Amino acid sequence: MRNMMQKNTVFVQGQILLITLLVLTVATTIALSLIGRATIDLSMSNQLEESTRAFNAAEAGIEQALKSGLGTNGPSVLTSGVTYDVTVNAIGGAAGVYQLPHQTPQNVTETIWLVEHDQTTGLLDETPYYTAGSIVLCWSPEIAPDPAAGLVVTVFYKEGTDATYQVARMAVDPNAATNNNNFDDTGITIDGCGLSYYRKVINFAPLGITPTGVNADTLLALRIRPVYADTTIALGGGSPGLPKQGNQIESVGSTGTGVSRKVIVFQQYRAPLSIFDSVIYSQSAFGH
């Protein structure tokens, strides 16, 4: 009888030991999991904090460049262990194809300047710059869901004879017959600017504009508005190409731990809002 009781006691003690080991194993696993999770959370929190510091530094660089119009020519210190490096590159200002840096939303007007701006004040310099008799307009063929590639093009210029400001307007659409809109569809091809875009040569003479010769007109700007869909626009000008259209500002913020963030801003020259074109409707003078 005593032997049986001793055996039962040993058996119970063995069960208790086994249960204790299982509980300790589970507790240890949970503890290690919590420690690992806390370590990961701490690491992620540190990375997020460093990323935020780098991003804030990049934004500070953008703000500085927007004020000065200049890059930093190397890293500049924002705070201890945080720097920003800013580069400023011209948009346009070279011969060849100029593609706008973003897609133009439907019914939003883009301005392409045909004269220079004063680099100090940003004001318009009406000295003749673009003097070719035509300009190549290219735009992406959008399907939304029907063929939707119509553009309204407005040319602003200063008349050479009496220095009055004038406007000429035209509308182009390769699918004019389908859309029944009476837009101009003549001479439009699909090899535009090396981008497989629609292409149309806009001649200024039929619009009553003479950019060369005695008492030449001064081309000021093109205003281009997609009618049916968001559209990417490009232009292929003659020599010397289009004047500068603004700046591309690229700022890289960095922290001492090696985290970097980049911000890119396209700073185009100021232009009237789209509603401006709605009040300009003929080639008559509209004042200074």
N, C-alpha and C positions, 0 to 999 in steps of 0.2 A: 504493500500500500504506500509506504514511504517512498519507494522507488518511483511509483507512478506519479506521485505528487511532485517529486523532484524533476521528473521528465516534463510534466506540464509547466512547471515554473520556467524551466529552460526554454521550452517552446514559446511561452508567452514573451519571455525576455528577447528571444530571437525575433519575434514579430515586431516588438516595440523598436528594436534596433533597426530592422529593415524599414519600418515606416519612418523612423527618424532620418535614416539615410535618404529615403525618397523625398521627404519634406525638405531636407537640406539641399538636395540636388535641384529641386524645383526652385527653391528660394535663391540659390546661387545663380541659376539660369536667368531668373527674373531680374536679379540685381545686376548681372552682367549686361543684360539687354537694356536696362534703364541707363546704366553708365554709358553704354555704346550710343544709345539714342541721345543722351545729353551731350556727349562729345560731338556727334554729328550736328545736333542743333546749334551747338556753340560754334562749330566750324562754319556752318551755313550762315549764322548770324554775323560772324566776322567777315565772311566773303561778301554778304549783302552790304555791310557797312563800308567795306573797302570799295565795292562797286559804286555805291552812292557817292562816296568821296571823289572817286575818279570822274563820275558823271558830272558832279557839281563843278569840278575843275574844268572839264571840257566846256560846260555852259559858260563859265566865267571867261574862258578864252574867246568864245563866240561873242559875248557882250563887248569885250575889249576891242575885238576886230571890227564889230559893227560901228563902234564909236570912231576908231582911228582909221579904218580901212587898210590896216597893215597887219602882217603876220608878226611872229615873235622871233624869227631867225634862230630857233632853238628853244629848249624848255625854259619856261619861266615859273618861278616858285609862287604858288598861291598861299599855302600854309606849310608848316613843317612836314616834310615827307610827301607833299602833294604838289605836282607840277602840271602845267598845260603847255602844249606846243601847237601853234596855230600857223597854218599856211593859207594864203589868199591867192587865188588864181582867177584870171579874167574869164568871163563868159563871153564867147564871141570874140570879135576883134581880130579875126584872121581870115585869110582867103579860104575858099572851099565851103563845104557843107556846114551849116550851123543847125543843130537839132536842139529844140527847146529841152531844158533839163527835166521836164515832167510832162505827163499827159495832161492835155487841156480838157476840163470838163465841158459837157454840153452847155451851150449858151453862155459860157464864160469867155471874155475877150482877152486875147494876148496882144501885147504891144511889142513890135520889133522895130527898134530905132534905126533910122537911116542917116542920122547925124550923131556927132559925138556929144558927150557930156563933159562939163568942166570937172576934172578929177578932184578938185578941192571943195567946190561948193555943191557939186552934183547937179547943177543947173544945165539946161539944154544949151548947147553951142550950135547955132544955126548956120555955121560955116558949111558950105556944101561938102559932103563926104561921099555918099553913094551917087555916082553920076552915070551909071550904066542905063541903057535905054529899056532894060527889062530885068526881071528877077524871076528865078525859078522857085515855085512854090510846090512843096511836097507834103503829103499828109497820108496817114495810115488808113487803109481800107477797113472800116469798122462794120460789123454785121450785128444789128441790134433790134429785132431779129432780121429785118429786111435790109437791103443795101442802104446804108446810112452814112454818106460821106460828103454831105454838102457843107460848104464854107461860105461865110460872108466876109469879103475882104474890103477894107476901107483904106484908102491912101490919103494921108495928110501931107500937104506940101505948101510951100510959099511961092506965090507967083512972082516970076522975075520982073515983070514989067512995072507993077505998082506995089510990090511987096505985100500984097494982101494974102491972107491965109485961105486956102481952098481945100476942098475934100472931094474925092472921087470914090465911087463905090461900085462893086461888082459882086456877083454871087456865082460860085462854081459848084458843079456836082456831076460826077461821071455817070450818075444814074438819074439825070434830070427827066428823061422820058418816063422812066418807071415811077418816079416820085411826082411827076406832073407839076413841077414847081417853076418852070420857065427859067431855071438857072442855066448858066453857060456850061455846056459839056464839050465844046470844041477843043481839039488839040490835047485832050487829057490822055496820058499814057500810064502804064503801070510799072515804070522802071525808075521811079523817082529817087534821086539823090543816092543811088546805090543801096537803097533800103527796101526795095520792092514796094514802095509807096506809090500812090497816085502822084502824077507830075503834070504841072501846067506852067507854061511860060507866061508870065503876066507882062505884057507890053504896055509901056506907059503912054505912048503916042496916041493910041485909040481912046485913052481916057482924058486926052487934052493936056497931057503933061510933057514938057520938054526939058529933061535934066541937063542938056548940054547946049552949047552955042551961045550966041548973044542973047542977053536977058534970059538966061536959063532959069528954069524953076528949081527950087531947092526941095528935094525930097526929105520929109521930116520923119515919117513913121508909117508902118503898116499896122493896121488893127485887124486881127483875124479871129473869127468866132465860129466854132463848130455848131451846126444847126441841129443835127439829129442824134449825135452820140459823142462820147468822149473820144478825143482824137489826139494823136501825136503829130506834131508839126515840125517841119524842117524847111530850111531855105538854102538854096545854092546860088549865091550872088556872083557877080562878075568881079574883076579886079578893081580895088584892092580887097574886096569882100565886105562883110558887114562891119560896122563899128562895134566897139565894146558894148555889151548889153548889161553888164553888171559884174558881180564877183561870186565865186564859189568859195565859201569859207569852211575850212576843215580844221577842227580842233580835237586834239587827243589829250585827255586827262589821264594822269598816271599817279599811282601811289608807290610808296617805298617797298611794298610787298609784291610789286610786279603786276598789279591789276590795272588794266587800261580800258578806257571807254572812249568812243569816237562819236562826235556830233558833226553833221554836215548841214550847212545852210546855204541856200541859193539867194543871194541878195541882188535882185534885179532892180534896175532904175525905176523910180516911181512913175506911174502912169494913171490916167483917168479910169474910173470904174466903168463897167460895161454899160451902165445907163447913159453914159456920155454919148455913145454912138446913136442912141435913140433920138437925140435932139439935133443931130447933124444929118441932114437928109438930101442935100443938093450940092452942086459945085459952086454955089454962090459964096461970097465972102462972109465970114462970121466974126470979123473983128480981131483985135490984138489981145 
